[in-house]
């Protein structure tokens, strides 16, 4: 797994102050960084600043220059759509491009190095760095939200939910004399969910598999899973059936998962 790179860590044993130098490699790392940076911290990284030059004749030209800046943080924003962490504050390191005290916004993106300096690193922040730099220690949760004909198989790690499979099956309505079509379609749907769980859930990492649905769909699905895994001798499912937990969800849509965890 990719993980946040801890390039350097200098934290005083005596007073708990110091700096860490990090390189985020996944969206989850940026989320960790967003939670590490607090108002009053100092953040240092390379940035682009517009420099305006005035000539002796009074005409001005502007150019963009890459500079290394340190700012004292006043505001932090995380934009998950463009995967950017925007850190605003006042410049605390002197250089020939930007004056001390000027306002500037640093942008931290994937694979860009930056440092955070705190007067005191509380244990919660140190734990978060450990969690970010050793994600394999993080237990994953697998979640399947389903209604008849629609299911999402997702993996939840920390703050991030990733959809691994979306299953959609057309299930004809029950009609007198045509029940076999209805039940065949349901079996086909359960089979597709079964295969998706086998393919995407790594039971060595996942400690819980949540099956959430309206009504009794999750119970029927779990029953199908138990019967079929024994028939087919699918050891992964037989040995880990105690990890399955049944829960309520309003539908099989992905957003129903948020209700389950809230």
C-alpha positions as MATLAB code, in Angstrom:
seq = 'XXXXXXXXXXXXXXXXXXXXXXXXXXXXXXXXXXXXXXXXXXXXXXXXXXXXXXXXXXXXXXXXXXXXXXXXXXXXXXXXXXXXXXXXXXXXXXXXXXXXXXXXXXXXXXXXXXXXXXXXXXXXXXXXXXXXXXXXXXXXXXXXXXXXXXXXXXXXXXXXXXXXXXXXXXXXXXXXXXXXXXXXXXXXXXXXXXXXXXXXXXXXXXXXXXXXXXXXXXXXXXXXXXXXXXXXXXXXXXXXXXXXXXXXXXXXXXXXXXXXXX';
ca = [
       0.000    0.000    0.000;
       1.138    3.542   -0.608;
       1.410    5.606    2.505;
       2.319    9.046    3.729;
       6.111    9.385    3.682;
       7.650   10.690    6.892;
      10.821   12.276    5.497;
      12.039   13.779    8.764;
      10.857   14.113   12.362;
      12.503   16.372   14.920;
      10.400   16.631   18.055;
      11.935   17.564   21.398;
      11.470   14.951   24.130;
      11.666   17.778   26.657;
       8.911   20.205   25.630;
       7.183   18.362   22.762;
       7.890   21.108   20.215;
       9.350   20.509   16.774;
       8.747   19.715   13.141;
       7.802   16.880   10.831;
       8.535   16.788    7.109;
       5.912   14.835    5.131;
       5.025   13.753    1.602;
       1.356   12.822    1.000;
       0.865   10.061   -1.591;
      -2.862    9.247   -1.402;
      -6.098   11.250   -0.944;
      -6.268    9.757    2.551;
      -2.844   11.330    3.328;
      -4.135   14.782    2.385;
      -7.060   14.193    4.731;
      -4.607   13.299    7.516;
      -2.549   16.422    6.725;
      -5.714   18.534    6.872;
      -6.319   17.226   10.398;
      -2.689   17.692   11.478;
      -2.383   21.374   10.549;
      -3.898   23.736   13.125;
      -4.119   27.521   13.444;
      -0.850   28.897   14.795;
       1.329   26.101   13.338;
       4.071   26.951   10.896;
       3.960   25.243    7.496;
       6.794   25.389    4.988;
       6.754   24.296    1.340;
       7.507   25.383   -2.215;
       4.941   27.732   -3.682;
       4.355   29.969   -6.667;
       4.214   33.709   -6.009;
       3.508   36.505   -8.467;
       6.357   39.020   -8.401;
       5.717   42.507   -9.729;
       8.787   44.505  -10.839;
       8.802   48.216  -11.555;
      11.364   49.573  -14.018;
      13.033   53.000  -13.767;
      10.530   54.310  -16.336;
       7.619   53.288  -14.100;
       6.336   50.384  -16.207;
       5.581   47.177  -14.316;
       6.061   43.538  -15.291;
       4.853   40.539  -13.369;
       6.186   37.002  -13.415;
       5.510   33.885  -11.410;
       8.364   32.541   -9.324;
       8.730   29.349   -7.334;
       9.830   30.127   -3.793;
      10.160   28.276   -0.501;
       7.882   29.959    2.038;
       7.045   29.465    5.703;
       3.707   30.750    6.919;
       1.976   30.878   10.278;
      -1.387   29.232    9.689;
      -4.698   31.092   10.025;
      -6.917   28.857    7.845;
      -6.874   25.354    6.338;
      -9.153   24.060    3.554;
      -9.265   20.616    1.975;
     -10.801   20.275   -1.488;
     -11.382   16.524   -2.123;
     -12.476   17.132   -5.740;
      -9.140   18.522   -6.927;
      -7.147   16.848   -4.115;
      -5.592   20.022   -2.764;
      -4.914   21.249    0.731;
      -4.938   25.052    0.846;
      -3.190   26.548    3.849;
      -3.454   30.314    4.369;
      -1.503   32.512    6.753;
       1.164   35.169    7.161;
       4.716   34.786    5.889;
       7.251   34.235    8.707;
      10.412   33.493    6.689;
      12.289   36.326    5.061;
      13.156   36.130    1.366;
      13.735   38.469   -1.567;
      10.303   37.862   -3.121;
       7.799   38.167   -0.281;
       7.935   40.512    2.678;
       7.492   39.297    6.253;
       3.891   39.405    7.409;
       2.459   39.274    3.878;
      -0.582   37.068    3.405;
      -0.115   33.926    1.327;
      -1.913   30.640    0.581;
       0.192   27.498    0.168;
      -1.176   24.592   -1.860;
      -0.191   21.074   -0.821;
      -0.928   18.379   -3.426;
      -0.152   14.689   -3.789;
       3.608   14.006   -3.798;
       4.528   17.536   -2.709;
       6.772   17.807    0.364;
       5.877   20.103    3.236;
       6.796   20.559    6.886;
       4.643   21.314    9.933;
       6.144   22.926   13.025;
       4.172   23.001   16.280;
       5.081   24.515   19.639;
       3.734   21.333   21.198;
       2.887   18.068   19.414;
      -0.003   16.569   21.376;
      -0.224   12.797   21.442;
      -3.299   12.805   19.164;
      -1.230   14.373   16.374;
       1.669   11.967   16.891;
      -0.804    9.061   16.746;
      -2.265   10.452   13.526;
       1.204   10.575   11.937;
       1.742    6.943   12.959;
      -1.620    6.017   11.474;
      -0.867    7.876    8.227;
       2.615    6.416    7.817;
       1.554    2.847    8.751;
      -1.840    2.447    7.074;
      -1.529   -1.332    7.083;
      -2.208   -1.170   10.829;
      -5.535    0.476   10.107;
      -8.353   -1.990   10.127;
     -10.539   -1.786    7.084;
     -14.277   -2.188    7.183;
     -16.091   -3.640    4.197;
     -19.667   -2.519    3.741;
     -22.327   -3.843    1.393;
     -25.469   -1.737    1.068;
     -28.186   -3.495   -0.847;
     -31.820   -3.496   -1.870;
     -33.315   -6.034   -4.285;
     -31.597   -5.374   -7.608;
     -29.004   -2.795   -6.438;
     -25.896   -3.162   -4.280;
     -22.659   -1.303   -3.568;
     -19.607   -3.078   -2.168;
     -17.371   -0.523   -0.440;
     -14.166   -0.439    1.590;
     -13.913    2.073    4.410;
     -10.466    3.079    5.683;
     -10.249    5.967    8.100;
     -12.133    8.844    6.517;
     -12.295    7.424    3.031;
     -14.973    5.240    1.447;
     -14.077    3.613   -1.853;
     -16.687    1.845   -4.009;
     -15.249   -1.449   -5.253;
     -18.306   -2.786   -7.087;
     -21.768   -1.635   -8.118;
     -24.236   -4.412   -8.890;
     -27.488   -3.756  -10.696;
     -29.921   -6.486  -11.741;
     -33.374   -6.099  -13.189;
     -35.820   -8.037  -11.011;
     -39.286   -8.581  -12.560;
     -42.298   -8.106  -10.293;
     -43.926  -11.157   -8.746;
     -46.893  -12.200  -10.905;
     -49.203  -15.152  -10.495;
     -47.736  -18.071  -12.362;
     -44.453  -16.248  -13.083;
     -42.755  -16.563   -9.713;
     -39.865  -18.571  -11.117;
     -38.624  -15.564  -13.132;
     -38.751  -13.403  -10.024;
     -36.832  -15.877   -7.872;
     -34.299  -16.630  -10.634;
     -33.508  -12.917  -10.919;
     -33.072  -12.633   -7.145;
     -30.691  -15.626   -7.113;
     -28.711  -14.060   -9.961;
     -28.459  -10.822   -7.963;
     -27.304  -12.566   -4.752;
     -24.760  -14.498   -6.794;
     -23.302  -11.278   -8.250;
     -22.994   -9.783   -4.732;
     -21.428  -13.031   -3.476;
     -18.782  -12.892   -6.243;
     -18.077   -9.193   -5.568;
     -17.495   -9.894   -1.861;
     -15.122  -12.752   -2.722;
     -13.214  -10.604   -5.191;
     -12.923   -7.339   -3.263;
     -12.872   -8.187    0.432;
      -9.432   -9.138    1.753;
     -10.308  -10.954    4.979;
      -6.741  -10.643    6.264;
      -7.211   -6.870    6.450;
     -10.942   -6.529    6.950;
     -12.238   -7.109   10.467;
     -15.930   -6.410    9.824;
     -18.221   -6.849    6.820;
     -21.395   -4.855    7.213;
     -24.453   -6.061    5.269;
     -27.013   -3.249    5.394;
     -30.405   -3.088    3.684;
     -34.050   -2.186    4.081;
     -36.306   -5.067    5.192;
     -34.855   -8.577    5.248;
     -32.706   -8.412    2.093;
     -29.480   -8.518    4.152;
     -30.679  -11.609    6.079;
     -31.567  -13.426    2.856;
     -28.223  -12.424    1.354;
     -26.344  -13.688    4.411;
     -28.249  -16.972    4.312;
     -27.378  -17.372    0.613;
     -23.744  -16.638    1.436;
     -23.593  -19.229    4.207;
     -25.289  -21.995    2.195;
     -23.326  -21.405   -1.001;
     -19.920  -21.038    0.678;
     -20.374  -24.432    2.364;
     -21.559  -26.027   -0.905;
     -18.615  -24.626   -2.839;
     -16.076  -24.899   -0.029;
     -15.157  -21.200   -0.296;
     -12.877  -21.177    2.732;
     -12.505  -17.371    2.871;
     -16.227  -17.010    3.496;
     -16.678  -20.086    5.713;
     -13.837  -19.109    8.054;
     -14.839  -15.457    8.278;
     -18.601  -15.671    8.605;
     -18.324  -14.355   12.181;
     -17.086  -11.031   10.711;
     -20.440  -10.353    9.044;
     -22.702   -7.885   10.830;
     -26.261   -7.119    9.695;
     -27.523   -3.534    9.787;
     -30.320   -1.283    8.528;
     -29.973    0.967    5.482;
     -32.655    2.900    3.619;
     -31.567    1.627    0.178;
     -28.800    0.030   -1.885;
     -27.438    3.427   -2.996;
     -23.968    4.442   -1.853;
     -25.229    7.498    0.055;
     -27.253    5.148    2.287;
     -23.910    4.069    3.724;
     -23.408    7.506    5.301;
     -26.644    7.046    7.283;
     -25.357    3.700    8.543;
     -22.139    5.230    9.902;
     -23.571    8.502   11.189;
];
